[in-house]
Amino acid sequence: MSVAIIAGCLAIGAVASMLGVSTRTLRRWDKAGTMKQAFRTAGNHRRYERHAVLDAIQHETTGDFRSSRAGHDVRVQPRAAIYSRVSSTRQSLDGELDRQQATML
């Protein structure tokens, strides 16, 4: 986070990274009133209060934070990448890859 923190507030890019969403999503949430900006700088850049962002992260992990998209409530879901592999064709044919994936999901 470069010079994202100014007087206890965070720039939109830093907030987007912390929440795992795009800056476009934050702008949409601001417009919908889901997560309002604290203020705008002289250059018209959005700034968000640090405690409001931390509250949003807390609500996201408990499943309470909702965003408004196209008039529907959409829960913000945590994201994760899952990776599995086998070393040989034999392991793949024996179903080892399927077993790994079933264990992870």
C-alpha positions as CSV (number, residue, x, y, z in Angstrom):
1,M,0.0,0.0,0.0
2,S,2.0,3.0,-1.2
3,V,0.8,6.3,0.1
4,A,-2.7,4.9,0.6
5,I,-3.0,6.0,4.3
6,I,-3.8,9.7,4.7
7,A,-5.0,10.9,8.1
8,G,-6.3,7.5,9.1
9,C,-8.1,7.0,5.8
10,L,-7.4,4.6,2.9
11,A,-7.4,5.0,-0.8
12,I,-9.8,3.0,-2.9
13,G,-7.1,0.7,-4.3
14,A,-5.9,-0.2,-0.8
15,V,-9.5,-0.9,0.3
16,A,-10.2,-3.0,-2.8
17,S,-7.1,-5.1,-2.0
18,M,-8.1,-5.6,1.6
19,L,-11.7,-6.6,0.7
20,G,-10.7,-8.7,-2.3
21,V,-12.9,-6.8,-4.7
22,S,-12.3,-4.4,-7.6
23,T,-12.3,-0.6,-7.3
24,R,-15.3,-0.7,-9.6
25,T,-17.2,-2.8,-7.1
26,L,-16.3,-0.2,-4.3
27,R,-17.6,2.6,-6.5
28,R,-20.8,0.6,-7.0
29,W,-21.2,0.0,-3.3
30,D,-20.6,3.7,-2.6
31,K,-23.3,4.7,-5.1
32,A,-25.7,2.1,-3.6
33,G,-24.9,3.2,0.0
34,T,-23.5,-0.2,1.0
35,M,-20.1,1.2,1.8
36,K,-19.8,4.9,1.7
37,Q,-16.6,6.8,1.3
38,A,-15.5,9.1,4.1
39,F,-14.6,12.0,1.9
40,R,-13.0,13.0,-1.4
41,T,-9.6,14.6,-1.8
42,A,-9.0,17.9,-3.6
43,G,-8.2,15.7,-6.6
44,N,-11.6,14.0,-6.3
45,H,-10.1,10.7,-5.1
46,R,-12.2,8.6,-2.7
47,R,-10.9,8.0,0.8
48,Y,-12.4,5.4,3.2
49,E,-12.1,5.4,7.0
50,R,-9.9,2.7,8.3
51,H,-12.3,1.5,11.0
52,A,-15.1,1.3,8.4
53,V,-13.0,-1.0,6.2
54,L,-12.0,-3.2,9.2
55,D,-15.7,-3.4,10.1
56,A,-16.5,-4.5,6.6
57,I,-13.8,-7.2,6.7
58,Q,-15.3,-8.4,10.1
59,H,-18.8,-8.5,8.6
60,E,-17.5,-10.3,5.5
61,T,-15.9,-13.1,7.5
62,T,-19.2,-13.5,9.5
63,G,-21.3,-13.4,6.3
64,D,-23.2,-10.2,7.2
65,F,-21.7,-7.8,4.6
66,R,-23.9,-7.5,1.5
67,S,-23.4,-5.6,-1.7
68,S,-26.1,-4.4,-3.9
69,R,-25.8,-5.4,-7.6
70,A,-28.6,-5.0,-10.1
71,G,-31.2,-4.6,-7.3
72,H,-30.2,-8.0,-5.7
73,D,-28.4,-8.7,-2.5
74,V,-25.2,-10.6,-3.1
75,R,-23.1,-12.0,-0.3
76,V,-19.4,-11.3,-0.5
77,Q,-17.7,-14.7,-0.5
78,P,-14.2,-15.4,0.6
79,R,-12.1,-16.6,-2.3
80,A,-9.5,-19.4,-2.4
81,A,-7.6,-21.2,-5.1
82,I,-7.3,-25.0,-4.9
83,Y,-4.6,-26.9,-6.7
84,S,-4.2,-30.6,-7.1
85,R,-2.0,-32.7,-9.4
86,V,-0.7,-36.2,-10.1
87,S,2.7,-37.1,-11.4
88,S,1.8,-39.8,-13.8
89,T,-0.9,-41.0,-16.1
90,R,-1.2,-44.1,-14.0
91,Q,-2.1,-42.1,-11.0
92,S,-4.7,-40.2,-13.0
93,L,-6.2,-43.4,-14.3
94,D,-6.3,-44.9,-10.8
95,G,-8.4,-41.9,-9.7
96,E,-5.8,-40.3,-7.5
97,L,-6.6,-36.8,-8.9
98,D,-10.4,-37.3,-8.2
99,R,-9.6,-38.4,-4.6
100,Q,-7.4,-35.3,-4.0
101,Q,-10.1,-33.0,-5.3
102,A,-12.8,-34.6,-3.3
103,T,-10.7,-34.3,-0.1
104,M,-10.1,-30.5,-0.8
105,L,-13.6,-29.6,-1.5
